[in-house]
Amino acid sequence: MSSIPGWEARAVEPVHTKYRRIVTRIPVPESLPILEKLKRFEPQTMGGQPPVVWDRAEGVCVFDRWGNQWLDWSSGVLITNAGHGRPEIVNAIVGQARKPLLTTYCFPNEIRAELVEKLVSISPAPLQKAFLLTTGSETIECAIKLARTHGIREGGRAKSVIVSFDRGFHGRTLGAQMAGGIPALKEWIVNLDPGMVQVPYPDGFRTEDVRFEVFEQQLEKLGVDPRNVAGVLLETYQGGGSSFCPKQYIQQLRKWCDIHQALLIFDEVQAGFGRTGKLFGFEHYEVAADLACFGKGLSSSLPISAVLGRQDVMDLYPPGAMTSTHTGNPVCAAAALANLEIILRENLAQNAFRVGGVMHCKLAGLKNRFPERIGAHHGMGLVAGLQMVTPGGKEPDGQLASAIVRAAVEKGLLMFAPVGFGGATVKICPPLCIDEEATAEAVQVLEECIAECASV
């Protein structure tokens, strides 16, 4: 394999700092056989990320086995909230595996009991019960099921409508993609559920009108009777642009859900466990959630997710009627419990708030320096999105975003491929243990990359 489309191996300037080290061509020539093997035996959908072959990862850095080191601004994909390779998490995994106890299905195990107790104890009311699953998509499917079941019991079979938002992303499974707001991802479904509808997401950039009245007007336009809404599902912030709703909008939405006996469901898969500067992202809105979905940063490592909710909703199904093969897997549960202990002990939510404040101040400076190419800078805590646009307009410029990510990787700053509308958002999401020194260095590298790529 001589090259990768868009990523032909080329000589780059050497880099050597505390956090970054580039000593080879990028991609590394010796890594090409590995990349070729992946290309040959995996579906092509697994491609698309920067061709960095990870060998190990520690703290805020990712290493290959050819001497290169990247400062990580991806957290995998917002997974490693506590940081990469934390010894406490590694030891918890190894200790549980050595018992040995690797799986128990729904048979009880002690570490699962400790984890659900911990999750409920740190969660705001009325989140009183926790159901452990494997992926974020699985939690969304469960939340939709619970919301509709609750709706039907409260108002009959007509009360089954799930309202979600344009440009939203909730996962790759059938229900999650129907609830999502990206039409291209739903073309394969063909027979879309008419009981799943989307309304404009009030991000202030792609949807400039952020009044709650728009929500009500869109439901009326779609012919949805509010009495038939079982639940409203939204990402705490939209991952594609790192965009939050106005607090007043969500507070009005909470009142609307109460009036119409609809469940308010927050998709916290990206936002949970300190990412936004609060332990739970929806706390910024100062409202209660009826259901909340978690994943990614729950373990900073192994695949585990959770739905938390009101007791009356979580107990809608009898024993054996709502289960999952790997629910509360003991090894994954051990990793999650160790991860939560780190996040709480080291106050990583507060660190995300403090360091994130510095980061967003610097990113705002980049927005001011490149106003023609950065259409919007959104985010909170240690998540941010720079939405790249064509000169002077609002049309997404995915080509520019991709060029910036490539340039950053070549300089030792690792980000995943651009996301969001038009594939034009440069997403920033470092581990929550990052400090101001590393953050300042990363922003400086990003500024260099934007300057280089925007001038081409």
N, C-alpha and C positions, 0 to 999 in steps of 0.2 A: 504494500500500500504506500504509494509515493506521496499522497496528499489527501486531505479531507476537504470537501467542497466548502469554500469560504475560509478555510483554515490551512492553507498551504504552509508547510514548515518553513520558517524564515528566521534569519539572524535578527536578534533584537539587542538593545542596549543592556549590558549587564546591570543587575541591581543587587545591592547588598546593604540592607538596613536591619534594624532590630526585628522587624516584622516581615520583611520581604527579601527574597533572594532568588534571582533568575540567573542561571549560569549556562543554559543550553539554548538551542533554537526552540521555538514554540510553534507547533507542538514538538515535543521531544522526539527526535527521530527514532530512538529505541522504543518509544511507546506505540509506534504505528502498528506493529503486529498485533498488539492487544486490541487496539481500536478496530483493526480489520476483523479480528475474531468476533468482536461484539457485533460489528456490522453484518457479518456473515450469518451468525446464528440467532440474532435477535431481530424482531420487527423493526423497521426503520423509524417507527415512532419513538424508540428509545434513544435516537440520536438527537441532535439539536443543541445540546449543552456544550460549553467550551471543552475542548478535548484535553482536559487535565486528568491524568490517571492517578487518582488518589491512592496513596500507600498508607499513610497514617494522618491523624489529625489530633491536635492538642490545643486546648484553650481557644484562641482566636485564629489559629493558623492551620493550614492544610499543607501537607508535604507530598511530593512524589519521591520515587526512589532514585532519581538522577540528580539530586542536589538542589532542587527548586523548592521554594517556600512561598506560599501565598497568604496574605492577610485576608481572612475570609469575611466577605460581606454578603454571604448567602445563608449561613447557618444550615447548610444542606439545602433545605427549602423551608426555612423557619422552624427547624427541628431543635437545634442544639442551643436552647435558651441558656442552659447552665454552662455552656462551653463544650468543646469537643473533648472526648476521651477523659472525662473527669474520673479520677481514681476511685472516688466514692461510688460512682455508678458502675464502673468496671468491677469493683470488689463485690458489690451487691449482686451483679449478674453471675459472677464466678461462684460466689458462695451459694446462691440458690441452685445453680446447675450442679454443683458438687454434692448436693444432699444425697442422691440426686432426686430432683422433682422438676420435671420439664413441662408437664401438662396435666390438667385435671378436668377438662371440659367444665361442666357446671357443678361437679362435686366440690364441696367446700375445701378451701385451703386458707391457711392463716394469713399469708401475706396479702391475699386479695381482701380479706376482712380489714386488715390494717390500712390498705390503700383507700377503700371506699369510705372508711371512717375519716381518714385524713382529708379527702376531697370534700366531703360534706362539712367538716369542721371549719374549713377555710373559706367556704363559699357563702355569699350573702343570701339571706332569706329571699324567697321561699324555696331555695334549692335544697331539698331534704333527702333525696335519694340519688344514688349514682349507679349507672349501668355500664360496665366495662365492655368495650368492643375492640376492634383491631385498627380500623382506618377511619379517617374523617368522613369519607363518603358513607360508611356504614352508620355513623351517628346521624347523618342527615336523613337517611332512609328511616331510621328508627323514629326520629322526631316527627317526620311526616306521618308515619303510621300512628303515633300517639296523638298527634293533633287531630287527625281525621277521626280516630276512634272517639276522642273526647267530644269533637264537634257533633258527631252522629248521636251520641248519647244525650247531648244537651239540646239538639234541635232537629233531629231526624236526618235522613240520608241527604237532604239538600244542603245541610251545613257541613260541607266537605271541601270548600274552596281553600286552596293554599295560595296566598299572595306573596310574591317575592319581587325582586328588583332587576331592572335592566342592567346589563353588564356584570351581573353577579355570577360568581362561580362557587359551586358547592360540592364538586366532586365529579367522578367519571361514571358512576353507576346510573341506571335508568332514571330513578326518581330524582336523584341529585341533579342530573343534567336537565330534566324537564323543569325543575325548579330554578335552574340557572337562567341567566338573562343574556346568553350569548347564542344567537340563532345558528351560527355555523356549527356549533357543537351539538345541535339537536337535529340536524338534517337526517341522520341515520335512523332516527326514531320513527319518522313518518307519521304515525298515529299518536299525536301529542294529546296528553290528558287535558280536556277542556276545563277541568277544575283546577288547573295550575295557571295562574296569570301573573304578568309582570307589570310593574308601575315604574315611573322614572325614579332613578336614584339621585337624591339631591346633593351632588358633590360640589356644585358651584362652578364647575368648569364645563364638563360635557352637558350637564343639566344645570342651567344657570338659575332657573326658578326653583328656589328651595322652600317655598311655602308648603305647609302641610295640606293646604287646599288642593294642591296638584294630585296628591294621593287619592283624595275623595273624588275629584273630577275624573281621574283615569278609571277608577272602578265603575263610576256611572257610565262612562263611555264604553266600557267593556261589557256593560249589562250585568254587573255583579251586584247583587243585593247584599249589603253589609251583614245582614242577618245570617247569610249563608257562608260567611268566612269562618273557617275552622282555625286558621292560624296565619300569622304573618312571619315570614322567615327572612332574615337579612344577615349578611356578614357584618360583624361589629364595625369593621372598616372593609371596604372593597379591596381585595387583594390585588386586583389588576392595576389599581392606581394609588393604592395606600390611602384611599379617600374616606373620610369620616362624614357622617351626617351632622347637621347642626343639632346641638343639644335640644333646643326648643322643639324641633321637628320630632325627635324620638319621644320626648315627653308628651307631646300631643298624640303620637301614635300609641303610647301606653294607655292613655285615657280612652282612645278610640277602641282599643282591644277590650278594655274593661267594659265599656258600654255595650259592645256587641258580642261579648263572651267568646272572644277569639284569643288563642294563645299567642303570646309574643315570644318568638324563638330567635335567639342570637346564635349565629354560627361563629364560635370563638376558636375555630380550628387554628387559625393563624394568630389570633389576638390574645389567647389565653396565657396565663402564667408569666406575667410581667412584661410582655413584649411592648405594650403601649405606655408603660410608665405606671400602670396600676396592675394589681394582680390579675384582675379580670377586666378586659377592655371595655365591656359595657358599663362598668362603674363610672366612666367619664360622663355618661348620659344621666346619671343619678336616677335610674329607674330599676325596677325589679324585672327579672326574666322569669317566664313560666317554664321554659326549657332552654338549656344551653348545651352546645355541642363542642367537644374539645378533642384535640389530637396533637400532632406535631410536637410542640414543646412540652407535652405532658411527661415524656420520658427523657428528652434530649438524646434519644438513642433508638431503642427498639420499638417495633410497631405496637402501639396501644392507644386507644381512644376512649372517650366516655361521653355519655349523655347524663346531665344532671337536671333534675326537675322537681316540681311540686309532688308531694307524696300522692295526692289523689290522682294525678296524671300518670305517674310512674307505675302505680299499682293497678292500672286498668286491665292488665292481662293476668290470668291465673298462672300458677307454676307450670313451667314447661312450654308455655305458649309464646314466649319472646326470649329466645336464647341465641347463642352464637358459639360455634365450635371452640374458638380460642378465647372466649370471654375470661378476663381475669387471669390470663396465662401467668403462672407464678414467676417465671423469669422476667417477663415484661413488667409485671406488677412490682417486682423488687427494684427494677430499674426506675420505674416511675416514682416509687416512694423515696428512693435515694435522691432523685432529681428534685422533687418537691422540697425535701429537707435542705438541699443546697440553696434553692431559690429563696426560701424563707430565712435561712440562717444568714446568708450573705446579702439579704435585702436587695436582690437583683432587680426587682421592680423599681425601687428607688434609684438604683444605679441607671436603669434605662431612662428614667425621668430626668436625672441630672445630666448624664452624658448625652442623652438624646436632645436635651435642650441646647447643648453646645453644638451638636451635629446639625440640628435644624437651623440654627443661626447661621452656620457656615454655608449650608445648602441654600438658604435664602440669599446669601451673597452671590452664589453662583447663578441663581435665577435673575438677580439684578444685573450681573455681568453679561449674561447671554439671554436677554429677554426675547430675542427673535427666535430662539431655538428651544428654550425650555418654556413650554406653554403653561405648566402648572407644577408646583412643588407641594405635595401633600404628605401627610403622615403625622405621627405622634410617637413619643418615646423612641425606641430603636427600630422603627420601621419608617421608610420613606419611599416615595416614588417621584422621579423626575420624568414628566411626560414630555417627550421630545416631539416637536412639531416642525412643519415646513416653514421656511423663513417668513416671519411676520403673520402667520395664520394660525389656525387651530387643527389643520389636518395632521394626523399622526405621521411621524417620520420614523418608521421602523428601521429603515436602512441606517439612519444616523445612530439610533439607539444600539443597533447591533455592532456598529463600528466602535462605539464608545466602550462597550463591554469587551470587545476583542482587544482594544488598546490597553484597557485596564489589566486584563489577564496577562498580557505581554509585559506589563510593568510590575506584576506581582500582587495585584488586587483582584480577588476572585468574586465574581458575581455570576448568577445564572442568566440564561438567555432572557432578553427583554420580554415583558408580559403586557397584559392589558389591551386596551382598545388599539387596534392596528399594530399590535406587537411593538409599541413605541415607548413603553415605560421602563426606565432603568430603575430596577428595584434594589433597595438598600436595606439589609436586615442582618446585621452582625450578631454574634452571640452576645447575650446580655451582660457578660462579664468583661466586655471591652472597656478600656479606659480612655481618658481624654487624649492621651498622647497618640495612641493607635488611631483614634478617630480623626484627629487632626491630620495625621499622615495620609490616611485614606482619602479624606476630602481633597487634600492637595493633589494626590494622584488623579482623582476624578476630574479636578479642574484642568489639569494638564491634558487629559484625554479629550475632554469636551472642546478645549481650545484647538487641539490638533485636528479633530474630526470635523468640527463645525466649519473650519476654514477651508476644507478640501472642496 
